Amino acid sequence: MRYFYCLLGALLLLCAHGPAAAQGLVTGRVVDEKGQPVPYASVALADGRTGTATNEVGEFVLRVLALPQPLVVLSISYARAGALAVQAGPLATSIVLKASAVALPEVTVRANAEAEELVARCYAKLLRHQADVQYGRGFYRQKTRENGRYREFFDAFYDVKLTPRNMPSWVLGEARYAFVPGIMGLNNFSIYTRALPIFVLPGETTRTAVPLGPRAAERFRFVLRQTLRDQGRELAVVDFGPRVAGDPVASGTLYIDSRTAALFRFERELPTAGMFTSSNPTIQFGPCAFRITTNFGALGDSLSRLASTQVVANIQMTVKGVPSETTTTSQFFLYEYGPPTPGQKYHDTAQDVKDLAEIKKRRYHPAFWRDNAVVKDSPLEAQVIEDFEGRRIFGKL
């Protein structure tokens, strides 16, 4: 299914063809039928040779060799859409994705039983492959906005060791940052990308229960909401949530291949009670939200592997009686898979790694960032730059 791995293949092509960097750039925005942005959609040339992905606000930047060029846009739960780029610069209109046609189950009780059985098959497959190890190179971007203004921005490249559960080794390479101290500190936010497990092992305890675990049916209710069909693959869309109201477990959606039980997407919202705390009595926390979306690309005939993870934390609070809001977002994707990097030891990464402290240890190489194709095709909202430049605080950027 191309929309899961189009981004990865496209980025590989971009990296492999550095001279193309001098060509024109097409920018645009992808929205749904209600005008809401569609994050992390795949945007590619019609021939599939080059592509990119939208950011969390639906924006994209795509390098093209010649114009005009037909574009193809793909995202889970939406029908394929096209657009014609006739010149470099912004497209004349946003690209609109329509909800995809679905096949709904006829009998809800049967559908729920099928969903439960499919999730159990998916978990069993993950367990069988828990010892599989792969290696790759990825790009991580983290942004924090406090009361409408950006105060934190990280870009970093990592060598990673992957397993079906998480990334036990997360080795920092080139990195850059802009940072202004604020009310809320999220020192090791990347832990939700690299270490939060996709599934749990028998006998293992975790802070938040997830549906891919032993005896999951005792705490989770599964509903087969719909089936998506694309290019010969059938994905079951399975919603999950607490079986008993009030049980502090994750809720969300699994996208599982109905035939092979391979996992292709995992959307989860974590319960936030007790997640954010402060020793300062003048700070009181209000409603918070914490969402994680993990995408997997096809691997062989019946397996999948990590492709990207996006995390969004929205934290509401009052500080000395004044309302305050902090939103942190991160995006990580693998732009290359392959053998281990020569000379890299891939030590296990500690759980309490402090992101900014690690990034500050790296020397800043302006030429690397100026010429890097992965960075150039990862759109950055103008407001991020304006916020930091306006305060003349731009760290190593």
N, C-alpha and C positions, 0 to 999 in steps of 0.2 A: 504494500500500500504506500504509494509514493509520498503522501503527505506526512508520513512519519519520519522518513529518512531523506526527503528531498533537501532539507536544510543541511544535513551532514554532507551529503554528496556534493551539494553546491559549494559549500565552504571549502571542501577539499579542492575542487576545481579552481576556486578563486585563489587559494594559496599556491596552487601548482602553476598558475598562469599569471605571475606577477606583472608582466608588461601590460596586461589589460587594465591596470590601475589608472592609466592615463585616459581611458575612454570615458564617455558621458555617463552621468548618474541620473537615474530616474527616481523620484521620490513620490510617495503617495500614502494613502490611508485606507484601511480596510474596516468596514463597519457591517453590522447586521441590518436586518430590515427595519429595526427601530432606531437606527442611527447610532447605536452603541458600538464602541471599538471592539474589534475581534483580535485579541492578543495572540501572538505566537502562531499566526497562520503562515503557511508556506507560500511564498511568491516566487515564481520561476518563469524563465522564458519557455515558450511553448514547446521547444525541442528538448527541454529538460537539462540543457548543458550548464546553465548558470541559474542560481537562485539565492534566496535569502529568507528571512522570517520577519514578521512584524514584531515590534516591541509590545510592552504591556498596554500602550495606548493606541495600538493598531497602526503605528507608523512603520514605513519601511524605506530602505535605500537599496537600489539595485543597479549595479554597473552593467552597461550594455556595450557591445562592440559596434553595433550599427543601428540606425533608426530608419523607419519605424520598426517596432518589435511587438508581437503579440505576447501578452502575459497570461499566466494561468495561476489562479489562487485556490488553495486547498486548505481545509481545516476540518477536524472531526465535528460531526453533527451538522455540517453545512454542505450544500451542493457546490460542485465545482463552478467557479466563475472565471470570466475572462475580461481582459481589457487591452486596449491598444495604446502603446506609448509611441507618440509621434515625434517627440522632441525631448531633449534633456531637460531636467527640472521637474517641477511638480506636475502630476496628472491634473487634468482639468476638473475631474470630479472624483469623489471617493469610490472605491470598489465595494459594491454591496453583495454580501453573501446571504443566500436564502437558506432556511432550514431544509435539511435533506429529507427526501422521502423515506419513510420508515415502515416496517412491518410490525404492527402491534400484536402481542399475544392475544388469543381469543379468550382464554380462560385464565383469570388472575391467579387462582389457587395453583393451577398447573405451572403457570409462569414463575411463581415464587419458588416452587419446588425445583424447577429447572435452574433458576438462578442460584439457589443454594448449592445444588449439585455441581454447577459449573464453577463456582468460586472454590469449592472443595477440590475440584480437579486442578484448577489453576494453582492453588497452594501446594498440592502434592507435586506438581511439576517443578515449582520453584524449590521445594525441598530437595528434590532429586538432583538439582543442579546448583545447590548452594555452594559447593566447593569450586565451581567454575571461576576462573580468574582471567580477566582480560585487561588490556592496557590501552590508554588513550591520552589525548591532549585536549584540554577544554578551556573555555573562556568564561569568566565569571564577572558579572557586573552587579553592584549593589548601590542602591540610592535610598537616602532617607530625607523625607520632607517633614518639616515641623511647622505647624500653623501656616501652611501655604508656601513656605520657603525651603529650598533645599539647603541642607547643612552637611551632608555626607555623600561622598561619591567614591566608589572603588572600581577599578578595572584590574583584572588579574588573569594571568595565564597559569595553568596548572598541568603538571604531569600527574595522572591518576591511575591507581589500580582499582579495577572494578570487580565486584561480585554481584550476583543477582540481588543481594540484600542492600548494599550500600557501597561507599568508597572508602575502604580502610586506609588507603594511603593517598594523601592530597598534598603534592609537593609544589610549592610556590615557585614560579619563574618570574618573568617580567611583571611589574605591577606599577600602578600610579594611583594617586588619590587627591581629593580635595576634602577638607574637613573643618568644621566649625563646631565646638562643643555646644551641647544642647541639654535639654531637660532629661531626655530619655537616652540611656546608654544601652546599645545592643552590641556588646563587644565581640561575641562569637556567633553572629547570625548565620554564618555559613554552615554551622553544624546541622541545620535543617536540610541543607542540600547534600552534604557529604556523609553524614553519620546517622540520620534518622532512618531506621530500617524500613524497607518496603514490606517485609514480612517478619514474623517472629518465629523463633525455634521452639520446639516442644520443651516445656519446663522453664522457658525464659520469661522474665517479668519486665514489663515496660511501663512507663508513666501513663501512656495513653494506649488503650487497646486498639488494634487495627483489624480489619476484617480478614486479612490473610494471615491466619494463625490457627493453632489447634483449637477445636471446639468453638469455632467462631460463631456457629449458629446459636449457641447458648446466650450470646450477648448481642448479636446483630440480627436485624431483619433485612432480608434481601428481596428486592423487587426487580424483575426483568421489565424495564420500562419500554425498550424498543430494540430493534435490530437495524444496524446500518450495513449497507452493502456497497462495496466499491472495488472495482477491478478484481472480482472473483473472491474477495475475502468477505466473510460475514462476521461482524462484531456485535456481540451482545452488550447492551448498555445496562448495567446492573447498579441500581441505587442501593445504598446501604445506610443504616442508622441504628440507633439503640433499640433493642427489642423491648426493653422496659424504659418507659419515660423517666428521664432524669439520670440515667446511667451515664457517667462521664466518658463516653467513647467517641471516637471519630465518626463523622458522617460524610457522605460524598458519593462518588460514582466510580465504578470499574468498567473498563472497556476490554473485553476478553474475546479472543477468537473462539467462536462456537465449536469449531472442529478440533483445533489443536490445544485449546485451553491456554494459549500463550497470552500474557498480559501486554496490552499496548498503551494503556493510559490509566492513571490512577489519580483521581481528584479527591482530596480530603480536606475537611475543615476540622481543626482540632478544638476540643473544649479549652477555653482560656482561663477558667477559674483557677486562680493560684499561679498562673503562668508568669504574670508580671507583678512584681512587688517592689516596694520602696521602704527604706528605713526612715524616710522623711515624713513626719506626721502631717505636713502641709500638703502632701500629694495623695490624692484619692483617685482610684481607678474606676472608670465607668465601663460601658460596653466595649468589648474588644473582639476582633476577628482575626483568625490565623488560617490561611488557606495555602495548600501546597498542590501543585499540578506536576506530575511526572510523566513524561512521554518515553516510549520505548520504540525502537526500530526493529524491523524484521531481521532475524539472524538464522540463516538456514531455512529449512522447511517448516519447522514447528516451534522455534524459539524466538525470543526477542531480547534486546539488550538496551540498557539505558541510553537515551538520546539527549534528553534535556530535563531540567527541573526549574520551576518558577515558584517563588515563595512570596506571599504578600501578608504583612502584619499591619493591622490598623489598630491603634491604641488610643482610646479616649480616656482623658483624665481631667482632674481639676488641680491647679497649683495655686495654693492660697486663695481658693475660691474662684479662680479664673479658669474657664474651660481651655483645654489644650488638646491638640490632636497630632499624633505622630504616625506616619505611614512609612514603612520600610519595604522595599521590593528588591528581590534578587532574581537574576536569570543566569542559569548555567547551561551550556551545551557542549557536547563533544563535537569538535570539528575534525577529528582524525582518530581512527583506531589503528592499532598496529602492535609491533613488538615493543618491549620495554625500551625506554630511551637509554642508549649506551652510557654506562657509568652511573646511572640513577639507582639508588639503593632502595627506594620505596619503603621507608620505615613507616610503621603504623602511626597515624596522626592522633595526637592526644585530643580528648573530648573538649578540653578547656582552652584550645588555641584562641588567642585574641587576634581577630582579623586585622585591625588597623596596625597593631604593634608588629605583626609579621610583615605587612606590606611596607611599613616604614623602613624595614631593614634592607630593602632592595634599592640598589642604585637606579636612578631614573635615566633612561636612554631615549632622548627625544626622537631620534631617527627611527627607532623601532616603532614607536607609536605613529609617527607621521606616515610611514610607508606600509603599515600592516593592513592586509586585505580584510582580515577578520574584523578588526576594529572599524574600518571604513564602512563595512556593510552591517554594522550594528548601530542602528539609528539612535541618536541622542537628542532628546527634546531641547530646543533652544533655551527653554526656561532654566534648565540646569546650568548652562553656561552663564546666562544672564545673572542668575542669583549669585554665583560665586564671583564673577567679574565685577558686578556692581558693588560688591563689598571689598574688592581687591584682595580676595582670599582665594587662592587657587592651588595651594599646596604644590605637588609635583606635576600638576597638569599644565 
